[in-house]
Amino acid sequence: MPFDRDSGLVFSEQLIKKVRTRDRYNPARSLGQPPERQSSGHGSDSLFSVTLRRLLCNLDKLDSDSLSTVPEVLLKQIWKAIQRS
């Protein structure tokens, strides 16, 4: 994996194809559906809610190493969201 000497971060980049609109909803998903947008329609959702939706869409890629630095308060919120989905 590439390493950024300035920031000390390790990262990887992947190019992905754009998903066609008709392919976005897959009723056969085994991990449950992510929560719907809950914004008031004025402005955008919070960074936390957007990130939580992305996390719930990619539960199959989640492992303990990726959560090792997440504060306990956030882990509890993530766990509750996983149980609701």
C-alpha positions in Angstrom: 0.0 0.0 0.0 1.3 3.5 -0.7 2.6 5.5 2.2 2.4 9.3 2.4 5.7 10.5 4.0 4.3 13.9 4.9 1.2 12.8 6.9 2.2 9.2 7.8 -1.0 7.9 6.3 -1.3 4.6 4.5 -3.8 4.6 1.6 -5.0 2.8 -1.4 -6.8 4.0 -4.4 -9.3 2.1 -6.6 -11.1 3.1 -9.7 -14.7 2.0 -9.8 -17.4 2.2 -12.4 -20.4 4.5 -11.9 -23.4 2.5 -10.8 -26.4 2.8 -13.2 -29.6 4.2 -11.5 -31.6 1.0 -12.1 -28.8 -1.1 -10.4 -28.8 0.9 -7.2 -31.6 -1.0 -5.4 -30.9 -4.7 -4.9 -33.7 -6.4 -2.9 -31.5 -9.5 -2.6 -29.0 -7.8 -0.4 -28.0 -10.0 2.5 -26.8 -7.3 4.9 -30.0 -5.2 5.1 -30.6 -1.8 3.5 -28.8 1.3 4.6 -31.0 3.9 6.3 -32.7 6.4 4.1 -31.6 10.0 4.1 -32.9 11.8 7.1 -32.2 15.4 6.3 -34.9 18.0 6.3 -34.4 18.6 2.6 -32.6 21.8 3.3 -28.9 21.4 2.8 -26.9 18.2 3.1 -26.8 15.4 5.7 -24.2 15.5 8.4 -20.8 13.8 7.8 -21.6 11.3 10.4 -24.9 10.2 8.8 -23.4 10.0 5.3 -20.4 8.0 6.7 -22.8 5.7 8.7 -24.8 4.9 5.5 -21.6 4.1 3.6 -20.5 1.9 6.5 -23.8 0.0 6.5 -23.5 -0.5 2.7 -20.1 -2.1 3.1 -20.4 -4.2 6.2 -18.8 -7.2 4.4 -15.5 -5.2 4.3 -15.6 -4.2 8.0 -13.0 -5.8 10.3 -11.7 -5.2 13.8 -8.5 -3.4 12.6 -10.6 -0.7 10.9 -12.4 0.0 14.1 -9.5 -0.2 16.5 -9.0 3.6 16.6 -12.7 4.6 16.7 -13.8 6.1 20.0 -16.1 3.9 22.2 -19.0 6.5 21.9 -19.0 6.2 18.1 -18.6 2.4 18.3 -21.8 2.2 20.3 -23.7 4.4 17.8 -22.4 2.3 14.9 -23.4 -1.0 16.7 -26.9 0.4 17.3 -27.2 1.3 13.6 -26.0 -2.2 12.5 -28.6 -3.8 14.8 -31.4 -1.6 13.3 -30.4 -2.4 9.7 
